Amino acid sequence: MSGDTITHVIAPTAETAGAQAGAQRRTPFSLSRAARELGLKRSEFDLAVQLGHIRTLPGEGGGGRRVGRAEIERLRTQEGFPESLRRRVEVVGTRDGAALLEVTAARFTRLARLGLVTPVTFHLNRYRAVVWRYLADELLEFAVAPGSAALLRRPLPEALRSQLDTGLDLRARNWRGRHLGSLLRQAGDPWERAGAVASMLDRLQVSRIVEDPCERAYLNRFRPQPPVHGTPGSPAARLIERITTAQDPDEIEWLRADLARAVQEARTHRPAPRPAPRYAGRHPDRHGHPAEHRNPAEHRHPPVPERPGRPRGPERPQRRAPAQRYARSRRLLGRLFRKDTRTAALSGPGPADGPTTEGGCLHRAEQALLDDRHDQTPLPVVDASAGQPPAARRDR
């Protein structure tokens, strides 16, 4: 072989090129790509989606929401794009908002606590203080609205001052209402709408409304995450949870009623999936329900079918119980001892001058050898130091 590789270049036909171009035109953009196409920051793009200025589509296969190409073209054809779109999502803090209304920051904060201006987003600074952000367009509309001049230029009425003295602060509640509206506007499924309402309640309240654990687990799949995150269990996370969860009793009751109605509509639209029975499909002709099983060991250890043509060996005898084995050992030992005694009795006495191997004769012959110590001559005791001079004995 020469080692040369022959390649064939297939030029795309007009039909193939047209199909590919049509598929690209129909493919929607991801959120990051759509923000780049519109020339917006990601925070500005997210706020535009939340306010409904940009329409999104549900992603295929659960890949998140996307933006259609037709929506991008619609926004590009608007007059003053992209400055007009960027102006609609411009947000300001307390100091800049007070400058737009030409009031002090303290009066602006009092107006916000009374609910006269509604925040659109918030975040925590490094001191864990809540920083509320407001739409600049809404502040300008409030400044020119009839009746606002008295609130901006004159002292506040006595009724409003008394509410502020009691600690009234509607900023978090108004933000929750606006955020819930944006979630419901983006929801395209009854379960998504129920999940949006459930995100405004704590899990204890949700469990009291949705008592079925299967429905509750399915509902949590559609529960959106809060827009501001924190480390679980940290003081910042607890503060964010307090802001994003309903606190007032009347607000909680209203959301509970809304959640019960939304879950009922979701059940009618599509029941929540449930796990399959544990024994389904194993023995359909023998098992109807797990409660009908009388012998669980039969299902845990099914009988193994015997191989055809394989000879069966002899059955092994069952091992006896420990008590039976002990009684049998005692009987064998007793029989052995009785046999030795009977043999010794039949053998009789043997000669005294030699050992024998018969029973008691060997014992008597050995006993005679052990008892003749009085007939043996005692051994002499020799003193090794005797006959030596005294000095030698002293040195030793």
C-alpha positions as CSV (number, residue, x, y, z in Angstrom):
1,M,0.0,0.0,0.0
2,S,1.3,3.5,-0.9
3,G,-0.2,5.1,2.2
4,D,-2.0,7.8,0.2
5,T,-5.5,8.8,1.4
6,I,-8.1,9.6,-1.2
7,T,-10.8,12.0,0.0
8,H,-13.9,13.0,-1.8
9,V,-15.3,16.5,-1.3
10,I,-19.0,16.6,-1.6
11,A,-20.3,20.0,-2.4
12,P,-23.6,20.9,-0.8
13,T,-26.5,21.1,-3.1
14,A,-28.9,24.0,-3.2
15,E,-31.6,22.1,-1.4
16,T,-29.3,21.1,1.5
17,A,-28.0,24.6,1.9
18,G,-31.5,25.9,1.9
19,A,-32.6,23.4,4.5
20,Q,-29.7,24.3,6.8
21,A,-30.3,28.0,6.5
22,G,-34.0,27.5,7.3
23,A,-33.2,25.4,10.4
24,Q,-30.8,28.1,11.6
25,R,-33.5,30.8,11.1
26,R,-36.0,28.7,13.1
27,T,-33.6,27.9,16.0
28,P,-34.2,30.3,18.9
29,F,-31.4,32.1,20.8
30,S,-30.3,31.3,24.3
31,L,-30.7,34.1,26.9
32,S,-27.0,35.0,26.8
33,R,-26.9,35.1,23.0
34,A,-30.1,37.2,22.9
35,A,-28.6,39.7,25.3
36,R,-25.6,40.1,23.0
37,E,-27.8,40.4,19.9
38,L,-29.7,43.2,21.6
39,G,-26.6,45.0,23.0
40,L,-27.8,44.7,26.6
41,K,-26.1,43.7,29.8
42,R,-27.3,40.5,31.3
43,S,-28.9,42.3,34.2
44,E,-30.7,44.6,31.9
45,F,-31.9,41.7,29.7
46,D,-33.2,39.8,32.7
47,L,-35.1,42.8,33.9
48,A,-36.6,43.4,30.5
49,V,-37.8,39.8,30.5
50,Q,-39.2,40.2,34.0
51,L,-41.1,43.3,33.0
52,G,-42.5,41.7,29.8
53,H,-40.6,43.8,27.3
54,I,-39.0,40.7,25.8
55,R,-41.0,37.6,25.2
56,T,-39.4,34.2,25.8
57,L,-40.2,30.7,24.8
58,P,-40.0,27.5,26.9
59,G,-36.9,25.5,26.0
60,E,-37.2,22.1,24.4
61,G,-36.1,19.2,26.6
62,G,-36.0,21.3,29.7
63,G,-33.0,23.4,28.7
64,G,-34.3,26.7,30.0
65,R,-36.2,29.5,28.3
66,R,-35.1,30.9,25.0
67,V,-35.8,33.9,22.7
68,G,-37.1,33.5,19.2
69,R,-35.4,35.1,16.3
70,A,-38.6,36.8,15.3
71,E,-38.7,38.5,18.8
72,I,-35.2,39.8,18.2
73,E,-36.1,41.2,14.8
74,R,-39.2,42.9,16.4
75,L,-37.2,44.7,19.0
76,R,-34.6,45.8,16.5
77,T,-37.2,47.4,14.3
78,Q,-38.5,49.6,17.1
79,E,-37.7,53.3,17.0
80,G,-34.7,54.4,19.0
81,F,-33.3,50.9,19.5
82,P,-31.4,50.0,21.6
83,E,-31.5,53.2,23.7
84,S,-35.3,53.1,24.0
85,L,-35.1,49.6,25.4
86,R,-32.3,50.4,27.7
87,R,-34.1,53.5,29.0
88,R,-37.2,51.3,29.9
89,V,-35.1,49.0,32.1
90,E,-33.0,51.8,33.8
91,V,-33.0,51.4,37.6
92,V,-31.9,53.8,40.3
93,G,-31.3,53.6,44.0
94,T,-32.6,55.8,46.9
95,R,-30.3,58.7,46.3
96,D,-30.7,58.9,42.5
97,G,-34.5,58.3,42.9
98,A,-34.7,61.2,45.4
99,A,-32.8,63.4,42.9
100,L,-35.3,62.5,40.1
101,L,-38.2,63.5,42.4
102,E,-36.3,66.5,43.8
103,V,-36.9,65.5,47.4
104,T,-34.6,64.4,50.2
105,A,-33.5,60.8,50.6
106,A,-35.4,60.5,53.9
107,R,-38.7,61.6,52.3
108,F,-38.1,59.2,49.4
109,T,-37.6,56.4,51.8
110,R,-40.9,57.3,53.6
111,L,-42.8,57.3,50.3
112,A,-41.3,53.9,49.5
113,R,-42.3,52.5,52.9
114,L,-45.8,53.7,52.4
115,G,-46.0,51.9,49.1
116,L,-46.3,54.9,46.9
117,V,-43.3,53.8,44.8
118,T,-42.6,50.1,44.2
119,P,-39.1,48.6,44.0
120,V,-38.4,46.4,41.0
121,T,-35.3,44.6,42.3
122,F,-33.0,44.5,45.3
123,H,-29.6,43.2,46.4
124,L,-27.5,43.0,49.6
125,N,-24.4,45.1,50.0
126,R,-21.3,43.9,51.9
127,Y,-22.8,45.1,55.2
128,R,-25.9,42.8,54.6
129,A,-28.1,45.9,54.1
130,V,-31.0,45.7,51.6
131,V,-30.5,48.0,48.6
132,W,-33.8,48.6,46.8
133,R,-33.8,49.6,43.1
134,Y,-36.6,51.5,41.3
135,L,-37.5,52.0,37.7
136,A,-36.6,55.5,36.6
137,D,-39.6,55.7,34.2
138,E,-42.0,54.9,37.1
139,L,-40.5,57.6,39.3
140,L,-40.9,60.2,36.6
141,E,-44.5,59.1,36.0
142,F,-45.2,59.4,39.8
143,A,-43.6,62.9,39.8
144,V,-46.0,64.2,37.2
145,A,-49.1,62.3,38.4
146,P,-52.0,64.4,39.8
147,G,-51.9,64.5,43.6
148,S,-48.2,63.7,43.9
149,A,-47.2,67.4,44.3
150,A,-48.7,67.5,47.8
151,L,-46.8,64.4,48.8
152,L,-43.6,65.8,47.4
153,R,-43.8,69.4,48.5
154,R,-46.0,69.5,51.6
155,P,-45.8,67.7,55.0
156,L,-47.3,64.2,55.0
157,P,-50.9,63.8,56.3
158,E,-51.4,62.7,59.9
159,A,-52.8,59.3,58.8
160,L,-49.6,58.5,56.8
161,R,-47.3,59.6,59.6
162,S,-49.1,57.4,62.1
163,Q,-48.6,54.4,59.8
164,L,-44.9,55.2,59.6
165,D,-44.7,55.5,63.4
166,T,-46.1,51.9,63.8
167,G,-43.3,50.6,61.6
168,L,-45.1,50.1,58.3
169,D,-42.9,49.0,55.4
170,L,-44.5,47.8,52.2
171,R,-41.4,47.6,50.1
172,A,-40.9,43.9,50.4
173,R,-44.6,43.1,50.0
174,N,-44.9,45.3,46.9
175,W,-41.8,43.7,45.4
176,R,-43.3,40.2,46.0
177,G,-46.5,41.2,44.3
178,R,-44.6,42.5,41.3
179,H,-42.3,39.5,41.1
180,L,-45.3,37.1,41.3
181,G,-47.0,38.9,38.4
182,S,-43.9,38.5,36.3
183,L,-43.6,34.8,37.1
184,L,-47.3,34.2,36.3
185,R,-46.9,36.1,33.0
186,Q,-44.0,33.8,31.9
187,A,-45.7,30.6,33.1
188,G,-47.1,28.5,30.2
189,D,-48.4,25.5,32.2
190,P,-50.9,25.2,35.1
191,W,-48.2,23.4,37.2
192,E,-45.8,26.3,36.5
193,R,-48.4,28.8,37.7
194,A,-48.9,26.8,40.8
195,G,-45.2,26.6,41.4
196,A,-44.9,30.4,41.0
197,V,-47.6,30.9,43.7
198,A,-45.9,28.3,46.0
199,S,-42.6,30.2,45.8
200,M,-44.1,33.0,47.8
201,L,-45.0,30.7,50.7
202,D,-42.8,28.8,53.0
203,R,-42.7,25.0,52.7
204,L,-44.8,24.5,55.8
205,Q,-47.7,26.4,54.3
206,V,-47.3,24.6,51.0
207,S,-47.4,21.2,52.8
208,R,-50.7,22.1,54.5
209,I,-52.3,23.0,51.2
210,V,-50.8,20.2,49.1
211,E,-50.9,17.2,51.4
212,D,-50.1,14.5,48.8
213,P,-46.3,14.0,48.8
214,C,-46.2,13.0,45.2
215,E,-48.0,16.2,44.1
216,R,-45.8,18.2,46.5
217,A,-42.6,16.8,45.0
218,Y,-43.9,17.4,41.4
219,L,-44.8,21.0,42.4
220,N,-41.3,21.7,43.7
221,R,-40.0,20.9,40.2
222,F,-41.7,24.0,38.9
223,R,-40.9,26.2,41.9
224,P,-38.6,29.1,40.7
225,Q,-35.5,30.0,42.6
226,P,-35.3,33.4,44.3
227,P,-33.6,36.1,42.2
228,V,-31.0,36.7,44.9
229,H,-29.1,33.8,46.3
230,G,-27.0,33.3,49.5
231,T,-25.1,30.6,51.3
232,P,-27.7,28.2,52.8
233,G,-28.1,28.9,56.6
234,S,-26.2,32.2,56.5
235,P,-27.6,35.4,57.8
236,A,-27.9,36.8,54.3
237,A,-29.8,33.7,53.1
238,R,-32.3,34.1,56.1
239,L,-32.7,37.8,55.3
240,I,-33.4,37.0,51.6
241,E,-35.9,34.3,52.6
242,R,-37.8,36.8,54.8
243,I,-38.0,39.2,51.9
244,T,-39.1,36.7,49.3
245,T,-41.6,34.9,51.5
246,A,-45.0,36.2,52.6
247,Q,-45.0,37.5,56.2
248,D,-48.4,39.3,56.7
249,P,-51.3,37.1,57.7
250,D,-53.7,38.6,55.1
251,E,-51.1,38.1,52.4
252,I,-50.5,34.5,53.5
253,E,-54.3,33.7,53.4
254,W,-54.6,35.2,50.0
255,L,-51.7,33.2,48.6
256,R,-53.0,30.0,50.2
257,A,-56.3,30.4,48.5
258,D,-54.6,31.1,45.2
259,L,-52.4,28.1,45.6
260,A,-55.3,25.7,46.3
261,R,-57.1,27.0,43.2
262,A,-54.0,26.7,41.1
263,V,-53.2,23.1,42.2
264,Q,-56.8,22.1,41.5
265,E,-56.5,23.4,38.0
266,A,-53.2,21.7,37.5
267,R,-54.6,18.3,38.7
268,T,-57.4,18.7,36.1
269,H,-54.9,19.5,33.4
270,R,-52.4,16.8,34.2
271,P,-52.2,14.5,37.3
272,A,-48.9,14.4,39.1
273,P,-46.8,11.3,38.2
274,R,-46.6,8.6,40.8
275,P,-44.0,5.8,41.3
276,A,-44.8,2.4,39.8
277,P,-45.8,-0.5,42.2
278,R,-42.9,-2.3,43.7
279,Y,-43.9,-5.8,42.4
280,A,-45.5,-4.7,39.1
281,G,-44.4,-6.8,36.1
282,R,-42.5,-9.5,38.1
283,H,-45.2,-12.2,38.6
284,P,-48.4,-10.8,37.0
285,D,-50.2,-14.1,37.3
286,R,-49.4,-14.6,41.0
287,H,-49.1,-11.1,42.5
288,G,-51.9,-8.6,42.5
289,H,-50.7,-6.3,45.3
290,P,-47.9,-6.4,47.9
291,A,-50.4,-6.8,50.7
292,E,-51.5,-10.2,49.2
293,H,-48.0,-11.7,49.7
294,R,-48.2,-14.4,52.3
295,N,-44.7,-15.8,52.1
296,P,-42.1,-13.0,51.5
297,A,-39.2,-15.5,51.4
298,E,-40.7,-17.1,48.3
299,H,-40.3,-13.8,46.4
300,R,-36.9,-13.0,47.7
301,H,-35.4,-16.4,46.9
302,P,-37.2,-17.9,43.8
303,P,-36.5,-21.6,43.2
304,V,-33.7,-22.3,40.8
305,P,-34.8,-24.5,37.9
306,E,-32.9,-27.8,37.7
307,R,-30.8,-28.5,34.7
308,P,-32.2,-31.2,32.4
309,G,-30.2,-34.4,32.3
310,R,-28.0,-33.6,35.3
311,P,-27.7,-36.7,37.6
312,R,-28.7,-36.0,41.2
313,G,-26.1,-37.0,43.8
314,P,-26.9,-38.8,47.0
315,E,-28.5,-36.6,49.6
316,R,-26.3,-35.6,52.4
317,P,-27.4,-36.8,55.9
318,Q,-28.6,-34.1,58.1
319,R,-26.2,-33.1,60.9
320,R,-27.4,-34.1,64.3
321,A,-28.1,-31.6,67.0
322,P,-25.3,-30.8,69.6
323,A,-27.2,-32.5,72.4
324,Q,-27.5,-35.7,70.4
325,R,-23.8,-35.7,69.5
326,Y,-22.8,-35.2,73.2
327,A,-25.0,-38.2,74.3
328,R,-23.5,-40.4,71.6
329,S,-19.9,-39.5,72.7
330,R,-20.7,-40.4,76.3
331,R,-22.1,-43.8,75.3
332,L,-18.9,-44.6,73.2
333,L,-16.6,-43.6,76.1
334,G,-18.6,-45.6,78.6
335,R,-18.4,-48.6,76.4
336,L,-14.6,-48.3,76.0
337,F,-14.0,-48.0,79.8
338,R,-16.2,-51.1,80.5
339,K,-14.2,-53.1,78.0
340,D,-10.8,-52.2,79.7
341,T,-12.2,-53.2,83.1
342,R,-13.5,-56.5,81.8
343,T,-10.2,-57.3,80.2
344,A,-8.2,-56.7,83.3
345,A,-10.5,-58.9,85.4
346,L,-10.1,-61.8,83.0
347,S,-6.3,-61.6,82.7
348,G,-5.5,-62.5,86.5
349,P,-2.2,-61.9,88.3
350,G,1.1,-62.3,86.4
351,P,4.7,-63.1,87.3
352,A,6.5,-60.7,89.7
353,D,9.9,-60.7,88.0
354,G,9.0,-59.2,84.7
355,P,6.5,-56.7,83.3
356,T,3.6,-57.8,81.2
357,T,1.3,-55.9,79.0
358,E,-1.9,-57.4,80.5
359,G,-4.1,-54.9,82.4
360,G,-3.3,-54.7,86.1
361,C,-0.2,-57.0,86.0
362,L,1.9,-54.2,84.5
363,H,0.7,-51.9,87.2
364,R,1.6,-54.3,90.0
365,A,5.1,-55.0,88.5
366,E,5.9,-51.3,88.2
367,Q,4.6,-50.7,91.7
368,A,7.1,-53.2,93.1
369,L,10.0,-51.4,91.5
370,L,8.8,-48.1,92.9
371,D,8.5,-49.4,96.5
372,D,12.0,-51.1,97.0
373,R,13.7,-47.9,98.1
374,H,14.3,-49.5,101.6
375,D,16.4,-52.3,100.0
376,Q,18.7,-49.9,98.0
377,T,22.2,-48.9,99.4
378,P,22.4,-45.2,100.1
379,L,24.9,-43.3,98.0
380,P,28.0,-41.9,99.9
381,V,28.3,-38.1,100.3
382,V,31.8,-36.9,99.2
383,D,33.1,-33.5,100.4
384,A,35.3,-32.0,97.6
385,S,37.0,-29.6,100.0
386,A,38.3,-32.3,102.4
387,G,42.1,-32.8,102.5
388,Q,42.9,-29.2,101.3
389,P,44.7,-26.7,103.4
390,P,42.7,-24.0,105.2
391,A,43.9,-21.2,102.9
392,A,42.6,-23.1,99.9
393,R,39.3,-23.6,101.5
394,R,39.1,-19.9,102.4
395,D,39.9,-18.9,98.8
396,R,37.1,-21.0,97.6
